[in-house]
Amino acid sequence: MPTEEPAAATAARSYEAVLDSIEADLKSGKVKVGDRLPGERALAQAHGISRASVRDAIRILDVMGVVHTAVGSGPTSGAVVISNPSAGLGSTLRLHMATRHFPVADIVQTRVMMETWAAGEAAGRTHDVGVLAQAQELLAAMAEPALDRDAFHVLDAQFHVLLSSLAGNVVVTAMMESLRFAIQGYVADSIDSDAMWAGIVPKLRTQHQDIMGAVLRHDGGAAAAALRHHIQWFHAQTHPMQ
């Protein structure tokens, strides 16, 4: 006599059917960014599942940054397909960082690999004046003597994401954006006193200027080397035994 499967397992397969179907439609081009997904009732009937399971699938897609949901009526209501990969990656990374599953040393190593490559690529490209101006504005804001620690960390993470985006690789940009809060968090947690911060921040400002200067000179080797030194120097100052 066959064993009846747990209800939880059946429910899991129910919403996974919707996810699999939407993934297939995206791959085939049947569904594209900007399209609105069918309503709950239509999806439930199409897959022979409950509307509750459909809602579970839509919530997952929302968290993953694949759809945006809105109530009401009109072209923007319901679940509209978007593309915000950093949303899902960022949420996942932040949660795993909270569990201490990702060692800070591994995040540092990952940053070095991605950001040094990105800096080298960025130095070899011609960039939009507006983007470069935004980078300079971030550097100027971080140079303000009255800026507090928390505000500096936010600007610092934004600068690193923007710098990586100059490489022109959308996957690297999404990964760096997803890492932004993890970077911001471990950098902030690494400073345990105002005195320690006062001794470190002048060097960080100089290093940022060195990195940006190399990018503007189109010196990829110098940009990558300056970026590597910057990340590894900070880690050595704040985690001397690692």
C-alpha positions as a Markdown table, in Angstrom:
| # | Residue | x | y | z |
|---|---|---|---|---|
| 1 | Met | 0.0 | 0.0 | 0.0 |
| 2 | Pro | 1.6 | 3.4 | -1.0 |
| 3 | Thr | 2.6 | 5.7 | 1.8 |
| 4 | Glu | 0.8 | 9.0 | 1.8 |
| 5 | Glu | 3.2 | 11.9 | 1.4 |
| 6 | Pro | 3.3 | 14.7 | 4.0 |
| 7 | Ala | 1.1 | 17.7 | 3.2 |
| 8 | Ala | 4.2 | 20.0 | 3.5 |
| 9 | Ala | 6.0 | 18.1 | 0.7 |
| 10 | Thr | 2.9 | 18.3 | -1.5 |
| 11 | Ala | 2.6 | 22.1 | -0.9 |
| 12 | Ala | 6.3 | 22.6 | -1.7 |
| 13 | Arg | 5.9 | 20.8 | -5.0 |
| 14 | Ser | 2.7 | 22.9 | -5.7 |
| 15 | Tyr | 4.4 | 26.3 | -5.6 |
| 16 | Glu | 7.6 | 24.9 | -7.2 |
| 17 | Ala | 5.4 | 24.0 | -10.2 |
| 18 | Val | 4.6 | 27.7 | -10.6 |
| 19 | Leu | 8.2 | 28.7 | -10.3 |
| 20 | Asp | 9.3 | 26.1 | -12.8 |
| 21 | Ser | 6.6 | 27.2 | -15.3 |
| 22 | Ile | 7.5 | 30.9 | -15.0 |
| 23 | Glu | 11.2 | 30.1 | -15.4 |
| 24 | Ala | 10.5 | 28.1 | -18.6 |
| 25 | Asp | 8.4 | 31.0 | -19.9 |
| 26 | Leu | 11.1 | 33.5 | -19.2 |
| 27 | Lys | 13.7 | 31.3 | -21.0 |
| 28 | Ser | 11.5 | 30.8 | -24.0 |
| 29 | Gly | 10.6 | 34.5 | -24.3 |
| 30 | Lys | 7.0 | 33.8 | -23.8 |
| 31 | Val | 7.2 | 36.0 | -20.7 |
| 32 | Lys | 9.4 | 39.1 | -20.8 |
| 33 | Val | 10.3 | 41.9 | -18.4 |
| 34 | Gly | 7.4 | 44.3 | -18.1 |
| 35 | Asp | 4.8 | 41.6 | -18.7 |
| 36 | Arg | 2.1 | 41.0 | -16.1 |
| 37 | Leu | 1.7 | 37.4 | -14.9 |
| 38 | Pro | -1.7 | 35.8 | -15.0 |
| 39 | Gly | -3.9 | 36.2 | -11.9 |
| 40 | Glu | -3.9 | 33.8 | -9.0 |
| 41 | Arg | -7.1 | 32.1 | -10.1 |
| 42 | Ala | -5.7 | 31.5 | -13.7 |
| 43 | Leu | -2.3 | 30.2 | -12.4 |
| 44 | Ala | -4.1 | 27.9 | -9.8 |
| 45 | Gln | -6.3 | 26.4 | -12.5 |
| 46 | Ala | -3.4 | 26.0 | -15.0 |
| 47 | His | -1.4 | 24.0 | -12.4 |
| 48 | Gly | -4.2 | 22.3 | -10.6 |
| 49 | Ile | -3.1 | 23.8 | -7.2 |
| 50 | Ser | -4.6 | 26.1 | -4.6 |
| 51 | Arg | -4.5 | 29.9 | -4.8 |
| 52 | Ala | -2.5 | 29.8 | -1.5 |
| 53 | Ser | 0.3 | 27.9 | -3.3 |
| 54 | Val | 0.2 | 30.4 | -6.1 |
| 55 | Arg | 0.6 | 33.2 | -3.6 |
| 56 | Asp | 3.6 | 31.4 | -2.0 |
| 57 | Ala | 5.2 | 31.2 | -5.4 |
| 58 | Ile | 4.6 | 34.9 | -6.2 |
| 59 | Arg | 5.9 | 36.0 | -2.8 |
| 60 | Ile | 9.1 | 34.0 | -3.5 |
| 61 | Leu | 9.5 | 35.6 | -6.9 |
| 62 | Asp | 9.0 | 39.0 | -5.3 |
| 63 | Val | 11.7 | 38.4 | -2.7 |
| 64 | Met | 14.0 | 37.2 | -5.5 |
| 65 | Gly | 13.5 | 40.4 | -7.4 |
| 66 | Val | 11.8 | 38.7 | -10.4 |
| 67 | Val | 8.4 | 40.3 | -10.0 |
| 68 | His | 7.0 | 43.3 | -8.4 |
| 69 | Thr | 3.5 | 43.0 | -6.9 |
| 70 | Ala | 1.0 | 45.7 | -6.4 |
| 71 | Val | -2.7 | 45.8 | -5.4 |
| 72 | Gly | -5.5 | 47.5 | -7.3 |
| 73 | Ser | -6.3 | 47.5 | -11.0 |
| 74 | Gly | -4.5 | 48.7 | -14.1 |
| 75 | Pro | -1.3 | 47.8 | -16.0 |
| 76 | Thr | 0.9 | 47.9 | -12.9 |
| 77 | Ser | -1.3 | 45.9 | -10.6 |
| 78 | Gly | -0.8 | 42.2 | -9.9 |
| 79 | Ala | 2.6 | 40.6 | -10.4 |
| 80 | Val | 4.7 | 42.4 | -13.0 |
| 81 | Val | 8.0 | 40.8 | -14.2 |
| 82 | Ile | 11.0 | 42.9 | -13.4 |
| 83 | Ser | 14.7 | 42.2 | -13.2 |
| 84 | Asn | 16.4 | 43.1 | -9.9 |
| 85 | Pro | 18.8 | 40.3 | -9.3 |
| 86 | Ser | 20.7 | 42.0 | -6.5 |
| 87 | Ala | 17.5 | 42.1 | -4.4 |
| 88 | Gly | 17.3 | 38.3 | -4.1 |
| 89 | Leu | 21.1 | 37.8 | -3.8 |
| 90 | Gly | 21.4 | 40.6 | -1.3 |
| 91 | Ser | 18.6 | 39.2 | 1.0 |
| 92 | Thr | 20.2 | 35.7 | 0.9 |
| 93 | Leu | 23.7 | 37.0 | 1.6 |
| 94 | Arg | 22.6 | 39.2 | 4.5 |
| 95 | Leu | 20.7 | 36.3 | 6.1 |
| 96 | His | 23.7 | 34.0 | 5.8 |
| 97 | Met | 26.0 | 36.6 | 7.1 |
| 98 | Ala | 23.8 | 36.9 | 10.2 |
| 99 | Thr | 24.2 | 33.1 | 10.8 |
| 100 | Arg | 28.0 | 33.6 | 10.6 |
| 101 | His | 28.0 | 31.0 | 7.8 |
| 102 | Phe | 30.3 | 33.2 | 5.6 |
| 103 | Pro | 33.6 | 34.1 | 7.3 |
| 104 | Val | 34.7 | 37.7 | 6.9 |
| 105 | Ala | 38.0 | 36.4 | 5.4 |
| 106 | Asp | 36.1 | 34.7 | 2.6 |
| 107 | Ile | 34.1 | 37.8 | 1.9 |
| 108 | Val | 37.4 | 39.8 | 1.7 |
| 109 | Gln | 38.9 | 37.3 | -0.7 |
| 110 | Thr | 35.8 | 37.4 | -2.8 |
| 111 | Arg | 35.9 | 41.2 | -2.9 |
| 112 | Val | 39.5 | 41.2 | -3.9 |
| 113 | Met | 38.8 | 38.8 | -6.8 |
| 114 | Met | 35.8 | 40.7 | -8.2 |
| 115 | Glu | 36.9 | 44.3 | -7.4 |
| 116 | Thr | 40.4 | 44.1 | -8.6 |
| 117 | Trp | 39.2 | 42.7 | -11.9 |
| 118 | Ala | 36.5 | 45.3 | -12.1 |
| 119 | Ala | 39.0 | 48.2 | -11.4 |
| 120 | Gly | 41.3 | 47.0 | -14.1 |
| 121 | Glu | 38.5 | 46.8 | -16.6 |
| 122 | Ala | 37.1 | 50.1 | -15.5 |
| 123 | Ala | 40.4 | 51.8 | -16.2 |
| 124 | Gly | 40.4 | 50.7 | -19.8 |
| 125 | Arg | 37.0 | 52.1 | -20.6 |
| 126 | Thr | 35.6 | 55.5 | -21.4 |
| 127 | His | 32.9 | 56.4 | -18.9 |
| 128 | Asp | 29.8 | 58.7 | -18.8 |
| 129 | Val | 30.7 | 62.0 | -17.3 |
| 130 | Gly | 27.7 | 61.8 | -15.0 |
| 131 | Val | 28.8 | 58.5 | -13.5 |
| 132 | Leu | 32.3 | 59.8 | -12.9 |
| 133 | Ala | 30.9 | 62.9 | -11.2 |
| 134 | Gln | 28.8 | 60.7 | -9.0 |
| 135 | Ala | 32.0 | 58.8 | -7.9 |
| 136 | Gln | 33.7 | 62.1 | -7.2 |
| 137 | Glu | 30.8 | 63.3 | -5.1 |
| 138 | Leu | 31.0 | 60.2 | -3.0 |
| 139 | Leu | 34.7 | 60.8 | -2.4 |
| 140 | Ala | 34.0 | 64.4 | -1.5 |
| 141 | Ala | 31.3 | 63.4 | 0.9 |
| 142 | Met | 33.6 | 60.8 | 2.6 |
| 143 | Ala | 36.2 | 63.5 | 3.0 |
| 144 | Glu | 34.0 | 65.7 | 5.1 |
| 145 | Pro | 35.6 | 65.9 | 8.6 |
| 146 | Ala | 32.3 | 66.0 | 10.4 |
| 147 | Leu | 31.0 | 62.8 | 8.8 |
| 148 | Asp | 30.1 | 60.2 | 11.3 |
| 149 | Arg | 31.2 | 56.5 | 11.1 |
| 150 | Asp | 27.9 | 55.0 | 10.0 |
| 151 | Ala | 27.4 | 57.6 | 7.3 |
| 152 | Phe | 31.0 | 56.9 | 6.0 |
| 153 | His | 30.3 | 53.2 | 5.8 |
| 154 | Val | 27.2 | 53.7 | 3.7 |
| 155 | Leu | 29.1 | 56.0 | 1.3 |
| 156 | Asp | 32.1 | 53.7 | 1.2 |
| 157 | Ala | 29.9 | 50.7 | 0.2 |
| 158 | Gln | 28.2 | 52.8 | -2.5 |
| 159 | Phe | 31.5 | 53.9 | -3.9 |
| 160 | His | 32.8 | 50.3 | -4.2 |
| 161 | Val | 29.6 | 49.2 | -6.0 |
| 162 | Leu | 29.7 | 52.2 | -8.3 |
| 163 | Leu | 33.4 | 51.6 | -9.1 |
| 164 | Ser | 32.7 | 48.0 | -9.9 |
| 165 | Ser | 29.8 | 49.0 | -12.2 |
| 166 | Leu | 32.3 | 50.9 | -14.3 |
| 167 | Ala | 33.7 | 47.6 | -15.6 |
| 168 | Gly | 30.4 | 47.2 | -17.6 |
| 169 | Asn | 29.7 | 43.7 | -16.5 |
| 170 | Val | 26.1 | 43.4 | -15.3 |
| 171 | Val | 26.7 | 40.2 | -13.4 |
| 172 | Val | 29.5 | 41.6 | -11.4 |
| 173 | Thr | 27.5 | 44.8 | -10.8 |
| 174 | Ala | 24.6 | 42.7 | -9.5 |
| 175 | Met | 26.9 | 40.6 | -7.3 |
| 176 | Met | 28.6 | 43.7 | -5.9 |
| 177 | Glu | 25.2 | 45.4 | -5.2 |
| 178 | Ser | 24.1 | 42.2 | -3.4 |
| 179 | Leu | 27.3 | 42.3 | -1.4 |
| 180 | Arg | 26.9 | 46.0 | -0.5 |
| 181 | Phe | 25.1 | 45.5 | 2.8 |
| 182 | Ala | 27.4 | 42.6 | 3.8 |
| 183 | Ile | 30.4 | 44.8 | 3.1 |
| 184 | Gln | 28.9 | 47.7 | 5.0 |
| 185 | Gly | 28.1 | 45.4 | 7.9 |
| 186 | Tyr | 31.4 | 43.8 | 8.4 |
| 187 | Val | 33.3 | 47.0 | 7.9 |
| 188 | Ala | 31.2 | 48.7 | 10.6 |
| 189 | Asp | 31.5 | 45.7 | 12.9 |
| 190 | Ser | 35.3 | 45.7 | 12.5 |
| 191 | Ile | 35.7 | 49.1 | 14.2 |
| 192 | Asp | 35.3 | 48.9 | 17.9 |
| 193 | Ser | 36.1 | 52.5 | 19.0 |
| 194 | Asp | 36.2 | 56.1 | 17.8 |
| 195 | Ala | 39.9 | 56.1 | 18.5 |
| 196 | Met | 40.5 | 53.2 | 16.2 |
| 197 | Trp | 38.3 | 54.8 | 13.5 |
| 198 | Ala | 40.2 | 58.1 | 13.8 |
| 199 | Gly | 43.5 | 56.3 | 13.1 |
| 200 | Ile | 42.1 | 54.4 | 10.1 |
| 201 | Val | 39.8 | 56.8 | 8.2 |
| 202 | Pro | 42.5 | 59.2 | 6.9 |
| 203 | Lys | 44.2 | 56.2 | 5.2 |
| 204 | Leu | 41.0 | 55.0 | 3.7 |
| 205 | Arg | 40.3 | 58.4 | 2.1 |
| 206 | Thr | 43.8 | 58.5 | 0.6 |
| 207 | Gln | 43.4 | 54.9 | -0.8 |
| 208 | His | 40.0 | 55.8 | -2.3 |
| 209 | Gln | 41.6 | 58.8 | -4.1 |
| 210 | Asp | 44.5 | 56.6 | -5.3 |
| 211 | Ile | 42.1 | 54.0 | -6.8 |
| 212 | Met | 40.0 | 56.6 | -8.5 |
| 213 | Gly | 43.0 | 58.4 | -9.8 |
| 214 | Ala | 44.4 | 55.2 | -11.4 |
| 215 | Val | 41.0 | 54.6 | -13.1 |
| 216 | Leu | 40.9 | 58.1 | -14.5 |
| 217 | Arg | 44.5 | 57.7 | -15.8 |
| 218 | His | 43.4 | 54.5 | -17.5 |
| 219 | Asp | 46.1 | 52.6 | -15.6 |
| 220 | Gly | 44.4 | 49.2 | -15.1 |
| 221 | Gly | 47.3 | 47.6 | -13.3 |
| 222 | Ala | 47.7 | 50.5 | -10.8 |
| 223 | Ala | 43.9 | 50.5 | -10.2 |
| 224 | Ala | 43.8 | 46.8 | -9.5 |
| 225 | Ala | 46.8 | 47.0 | -7.2 |
| 226 | Ala | 45.5 | 50.0 | -5.3 |
| 227 | Leu | 42.1 | 48.2 | -4.8 |
| 228 | Arg | 43.7 | 45.0 | -3.6 |
| 229 | His | 45.9 | 47.0 | -1.2 |
| 230 | His | 42.9 | 49.0 | 0.1 |
| 231 | Ile | 40.8 | 45.9 | 0.9 |
| 232 | Gln | 43.6 | 43.8 | 2.4 |
| 233 | Trp | 45.1 | 46.7 | 4.4 |
| 234 | Phe | 41.7 | 47.4 | 6.1 |
| 235 | His | 41.3 | 43.7 | 6.9 |
| 236 | Ala | 44.8 | 43.5 | 8.3 |
| 237 | Gln | 44.2 | 46.5 | 10.5 |
| 238 | Thr | 40.9 | 45.2 | 11.9 |
| 239 | His | 41.6 | 41.5 | 11.9 |
| 240 | Pro | 45.3 | 41.3 | 12.7 |
| 241 | Met | 45.2 | 37.6 | 13.7 |
| 242 | Gln | 43.5 | 36.3 | 10.6 |
